[in-house]
Amino acid sequence: MTLHVQQPSTQVIHQPEQHRFAMMVEAQTAGFAEYRETGAQARAFTHTEIDESFQGQRLAKQLVTEALDLTREQGLRVLPYCPLVRSFIAKHSEYLQLVPAERRHEFGL
C-alpha cells in the first residue's frame, strides 16, 4: 500500500493596495514580498519574509518567482534592495534583465 501525501494548495496573490505579494497556503498567509513603486517604471523590492511555521517548503522561491514574473508582465523593472530577491536574481540569470543595466553594480549583479 502506497501512501500519497497531498501537498497543501499554494498561491501567490498580488495585493497592490498593501504594496506586496502574499504567499498563501490554503487560506493562510505564509509570507510576503514587500515593494514600493518608483517613478522610473520600476518596482523596488524591499523585504521578503516567510513565517517560521512554513519555512523549508520552498515557498520563498515560489513567491519571488511569481512576483518577478508578474512584474515582468507589467513591463516594470526591478530594484532588488531585498537580500533574498537580490540573491534569487543572482542565481537565476533569466531575471537579470529586469534590473536596469546601469544599476546592477549597486546590487552586486
Buried (B, 14 or more C-beta within 10 A) or exposed (E): EEEEEEEEEBEBEBEEEEBBBBBBBEEEBBBBBBBEEEEEEBBBBBBBBBBEEBEEBEBBBBBBBBBBEBBBEEEBBBBBBBEBBBBBBBEEEEBEEBBBEEBBEEBEB
